[in-house]
Amino acid sequence: MTRLSVEMLAADTVEPITSAGHAQLGIAVLAGIAVIVLLITKFKLHAFLSLTLGTLVLGAIAGAPLDKAIASFTTGLGTTVAGVGVLIALGAILGKMLADSGGADQIVDTILAKAGGRSMPWAMVLIASVIGLPLFFEVGVVLLIPVVLMVAKRGNYSLMRIGIPALAGLSVMHGLVPPHPGPLVAIDAVGADLGVTLALGVLVAIPTVIIAGPLFSRYAARWVDVPAPERMIPQRASEELKQRLPGFGPTLVTILLPVVLMLSKALVDIVIDDPENTVQRVFDVIGSPMIALLAAVLLGIFTLLAPAGFGKERISPLVEKGLAPIAGILLIVGAGGGFKQTLIDTGVGQMVLDISEDWSIPVLLLAWLIAVAIRLATGSATVATVSAAGLVAPLAADMSTTHAALLVLAVGAGSLFFSHVNDAGFWLVKEYFGLNVGQTIKTWSVMETIISVVAGAVVLLLSLII
């Protein structure tokens, strides 16, 4: 599985669409990002249009032919929407079903009853970490955001006090712990042991998620004190509906079904590791994010809507209402992916790799810094992980098993550094939480930086001990 991923990534490598030198590319990147930020903050232009114009500026300054810059942008937009668009849509439908049936009320009321006050951020980070173990970050966000917003609203909590721990749990799992694709590809590239990397990844993740989640959320809530956006909050069930709410058990099963299916796929891939095996092929299908979420939506018709008295004629209108709020989000996330792809196609990622070859510093720190530089330039944690792992892989030849695993984790930690306007996840968080660009940087971007720095420091500390 991981070998296939590396081969596919290698096959996707293409010649840059411009012959610009490093200095010109650096200026192009800074100019493109500056235009995006200026258009959004100063001129209040919609983020989708700002990202589109910023991409054109990047391509023009980098000396790329306009037609090729446009092709890169549209390819990145299409790939991003194809990758996460259906997942966001299915998640929105499931969220609407949970809200209108009263299932979300059951979950939120139970959480509020079991965990309150100071323990709520810790409860959220635990829930997010468990759910985020087998899920792509975007899927975890889609599943958790309705619960985060309702807990914040219903319990009168600061949105950042509840939201940051949830995002931290998802992000740490995504960057550090297999079976997420980035760590898996890095493990294969470096030749590290999967089990050792998994164990050390969890060890690094625990202090990282505590510091970046519940602890940092105290300050994030002071810096950005915003209410949960009303347009994204599922409405509380009516008094009449409360008389026939779906049970807590069936509701929980419906929410966790995608998690179980995706985790089962990951475990089968690890245990069997044979793409031709029938069992693995079956789990590869039912455990894919789209099928897993689709299964939850279909199950929800019987576990959520039917007990709440929804007839067949009410299902289609419910789906339409669930999809309406996410149209803008899809375009913005897609445009972020288009900007990222243009950065890659103009050769910015390769520029960072070329410059870093001459750095004379310890291997683990070098791996972290290279991943940081590529992450800042391209906005993609996966691209940063794969590129950095490929560059430092030869240095792992004489490493012990534990240090090879730590090399993978150093790369993963660096790949999470300071998410900003060229990262689709930045726009996803901004839109779901109803923040402006500055507020997103003060919360989400700073949280990602804390994760990267703390995880990198823990990795370096472990390298001195084991």
N, C-alpha and C positions, 0 to 999 in steps of 0.2 A: 504493500500500500504506500509506504513512504517512498520506496524506490520509484514507483510510478509517478508520484508527485514531483520528485526531483527531475525525472526525465521530461515530464510535461513542461515544467518551468524552463528547462534548458531549451526545449523545442520552441518555446514562445519568445526566446531572445531574438531580437531583430536589430538591424543597424539603426542608429539614431537618424531622425528625420532632418537633422541639421549638422553641419560640420563646425559649429561654433566652438571656440576655445573655452577653457574653464572660466576665465574672467567674464566673458560674455554671457555664459550660462548662469553664473552667479548673479550678475546684474539682472538678467531676465527673471530669475526666480524671485528676487527681492521686489522687482517692479510689479510682477504679477500679483504677488501677495498684497503689496501696498495698495494696488488698485482695488482689489476685492474689499479690503478692510475700509478704504476710504469711501467707496460707493455705498457700502452698507451703513457705515456709521455717520458719515457726513451728509450724504445725499439721500439716505433712507431708501435706496433702491432695493428691490426685492433680491434676496440672496441668490435665486436661480439666475437672474439676469446679471448680477454682479460676478458670479462665478464664470458665467459664459464670457463676459467681456474681459475679465482678468486672464482667462485662458488665451484669448486672442492676443492680448498684450504680451503675455509670456512668449507665445509662439513668434510674434513679430520681432521682439527684441532678440530672441535666440536665433533669428535668421531662418526659421523654418518656413517652407512654402505654405501659403495660407490654406491651400486645399488639404495638405497633409496635417496641419494643425487642427483643422476642423474635423478631419477623419479620426484623429487621435481622441479628440474630445467626445465625438459621438460614439466611438467605440467604447471608451471608458464609461460614458453615461449608460449605454446599452448593457454593458457587462454588469455594471453595478445594479441597475434596476432588475436585470434578469436574475442576479444572484440574491438580492435581498427584497426586491419588490413584491414578489409573490408571498414571501415569508411575512413581510409587514402587512400585506393585505389579509392573509389568513389569520395573523395575530390580531388584527383589528376586528375581524369578524368574531373571533373567539372572545375578545374583550367585550364586544357589544352583546354577545349572548350571555356572558357572565353578568353584565350590568342589568340588562332588561329582564332576565329571569330571576334576579335576586341572588344568584350564586356568589357574586362579588361581595354582596352584603354579608353573606355567611362567612366568607373568608376574612373580611376586614373586621367584622364584629368579634370573631374568634381570636384574631391576632391582638386586637385591642383589649380583650378580656384576659388573655394569657400574658401579654407583655405590655407594660405601660411605662410612662415616664422615661427614666434614664436607660432602661433596658431596651427600648424600642429600636434605636439605631443598631444595637448588637443583634437583635432578632433579625433585622433586615439584612445585615451583612452575612449572617449565617444562612438565611434562606437563599440569598443571591449566590453565595459560594456553592451551595449544594446544587442549586438549579443550573448554575453556570458551568459546572464541571463538564458535562457532555455537550453543551450548546454553543453554537456560534454566538458571538457577542450580540449581533443584531437580533437574533431570535430571543435571547434572554431579555433584552431591553423590551421587546414587544410583549413578552409574557408578563414582565414584572411592572412595567410602567403603570398600568391601570391600578394595581394593588398599591404601589407607592403613592400615587396621587390620591387615592381614596383614604389611605391611612393618614396622610398629611392633612387632608381636609376634615375627615371625621374626627380625628384625634386632636385637631388644632395644633399640629406640629409644624415647624418650619419645613418647607419643601426640601431645602438643602440638607437639613438634619436627618431626613429620612432617605432622600434620593442619593446623596453621595455614598453612604455605606452600600446601598444596593449596586450602584455603578462600580464601586471599588471591587466588590466581590466578583462581579462578572468580568471586569477587565483583568484582574490578577489571574483568574483561571484561564482566560483567553491567551495571555502572554507567557505564562510560566508552566502550565500543567498539561501534559498530554491527556487526552487524545486530541487536543486542538491542533489544527493543521500546521501552524507555524512551528511549535515545538517538535512535532513529529518529523517534519521535513529537516529541521536542524539536527535532530538526533541521527537521522539517516546520513546527512551530509558529513557530520563530524565522526560518525561511527561510535556514538555513545550507547550505553546500555539503557533500554527503555525503562526497565523496572527501577534502576538506580536513579535515573532522571526524574521519574514520577515521584519517588519517595523524597528526594531532595527538593523537588519543585513544591511539594506540599509543605515541607519544612520552611522553605523560603517564603511561601505564600502567607503563612500564618501571621508573622509579625508585620509583613507588608500590608496586608489587608486591614489589620487592626489600626495601624498608624494612618493609612490613607483613607480609611472608612470612618468608623465612629469617632476617632480622635480629631481628624482634620475637619469633619463635618461641623464641629463646634465653631470653628473659625469661618468656614464657608457660609454658615447660616448668618453670621454677623456681617460678612462682607456683602452678601446677596440675600436680602430678606424679601423674598417674593412669594406670593400665594400660588397654590397649584392652579394652572390655567383652567378656567371653567370649561372651555370648549373641549378639553381632553379628559375631563373627569366624568366617569360613568355616573349616571344619576342614581340616587338611592331608590330602591324599589318602593312602590306605592304601598299604602297601608293595606289595600285590598290584596295586593300580591303577596305581602308578608304572611298572609294566612296559608299560602301554599308554596313557600320557598322550597327549592331543591335542597336535599340534605347536604350536610357538610361533607360527609364521606364521598358521595358521588361527585360533588363539585371538586373536591381535592383530587380524585382519581382523574377527572377530565383535564385538570390543569397539569398534572404530573405525567399524563400519558406521553406527550412528546419527549419529556425528559427521559422516561424509562426506555422508550423505543430508541432514542439516539444513544443513550448510554449502553444499551444492549448491543447495538451495532459496533460501537467502539470496542467493547470487550471481546466480541466475536472476532473482529479484525485482528486484535492483539493475540488472542489464543490460537486461532486457526491460521491466519496470515497466508491464505492461499486464494487468490482471486478467482480461481476456477472451481473452488469448493461450492457445492450447491447451498449449504447452510449459510456460508458467508454471503453469497450472492443474494439470498433471500433477505438477510438482515441489512445488506447494503441498500436494498430497496425500501423496506419498511422503516429503516432507521434514518433515511435521508430527511433533512429538515422539512422539505415540502410535504412529503407523505406523512411524516409524524404529526405536523400541525393540521394537515387535512383530516387525518384520523381523529384528532381531538375535536375538530369542528363537527364532524359527522357524529361522533359520540355525544357531543353536547346537545345535539337535537333531541336525543332520548333522555339524557341525564339532567339537562338544564331546562330546555324549552318545554318538553312534554309535561313534566311535573308542575310547571308554572302555568299550564293551560294554554300554551301557544298552539294554534292550529296551523295547518299547512299554508293557509293563505297569509299568515303573518311572517313567515320565514324570509321570503324574498324582500319585503320592505325592510326587515331588520338588517339584512346583509347590505342593502343599499345605504342605509343610514350609517352602518359601521365603516363603510369604505369612504364616505364623503370627506371626513376630516383629514385623510392621509394623502390626498392628491398633491398638495403643496409639499408635504414632507418627501414624497417619492421623487419629485422633480429636483428638490434641493440636494437630497442625498445622491441622486444620479449625477447632478452637475459637479458635486464634489468628487465623485469618481472620475468624471471626465477631465477635471483639472489634474487629478493625480496621474491619469494615464498620459496626459500631455507632458507632464514632468518626466515621466519615465521614458517616453518615446523621444524626447529631445536630448536624452543622454545625461540627465542630471544625476540619476543614481550611479551610473558608471563613473561620472566625474568624482563623486564622493569616494568611490572605491579606489580610483587612481590616486587621489590625493593622500589617502590613508595608508597606502602601501609603504610609505617612507617613515611612518611614525615609529619611534623606538621606545616602547613602553611595555609593561607586563601584559602577557597575552590576554588575561581575563579583562583587564581594563581596556585594552585595545579592542577586543570584541564588543564591549559595551559601547565605546565611543563610536565605532564604525556604525553600529546599529542605530545609535542616536542620530548621527549625521544623516543617514539614509532615511530614517523616519521623519526628520525635520524637512528633508528635501522632497520626499515623495508622498508623505502622509499615510503610507501603508505599513502597518506593523508586520504583515506577512512578507512583503517585499524586503523590508529591513532585515527580518530574521533570516530569510533565505540567502540574501546577498552577503550579509555579514558572516553567516555560517560557512558559506562557500569559500570566502576569503581566508578565514582562519582555520579551516579544516585541516590543511597540511600541518599546522602547528600542534594538532591533537595526536599526532602519530606516536609520540613518546610519552603521552600523558597516562596517568593511572585511570582506572574506570571512574572513580569519583570525580577527578578533575576534568575529565572529558564531559561528564554530566554537568559540572559547574560551568564549563565553557558554553554549553547549550543554554543554560539559565542566564548567563551573563548577556548573551545575545538577545534572549527573550526579554530581559529587563530593559535593555537599551531600546528595543523596538517599541516600547510604550511611552517614550519620552515626549512630553509636551505636544499633545494633539492640538492642531490648530486648523486654519481655514482650508487646508488642502486634504483634510481627513473627512471622509463621509460620516464617520462616527461623531465628529464634532457637530455637524449639522443635524444629525439624528437626535442627539441630546438637546441641542438648542431648541429645536422645534417642539419636541415632546414636553419639555419643561417650560416652554414659553419664555425663554430668556433672550436677551440681545447678545450681540457678539462679545461685548466687554464682560458681561456677567458670565457667559459661558467660559471665557478664558480664566476668570477669577476662580471658578469652581471646577469645572470639568478638566480644563487644561492643566491647572495647578495640581489637581488630584492625580492625573496621569504622570506628571513629573515626579510627584512624591513617590508614587508606585515604582517608577523607574529607578530613582536614586536609592530608595530604601532597599529594594530588591537587589540592586547592584552592590550596595554596601554589605548586605548579608551574604551574598555570594563570595565577595572578597574575604570576608571574615571567616566563612566556612573553609575557604581554600587554605587558610593559615592553621586551621584546627585539624582537618581531616586529609 
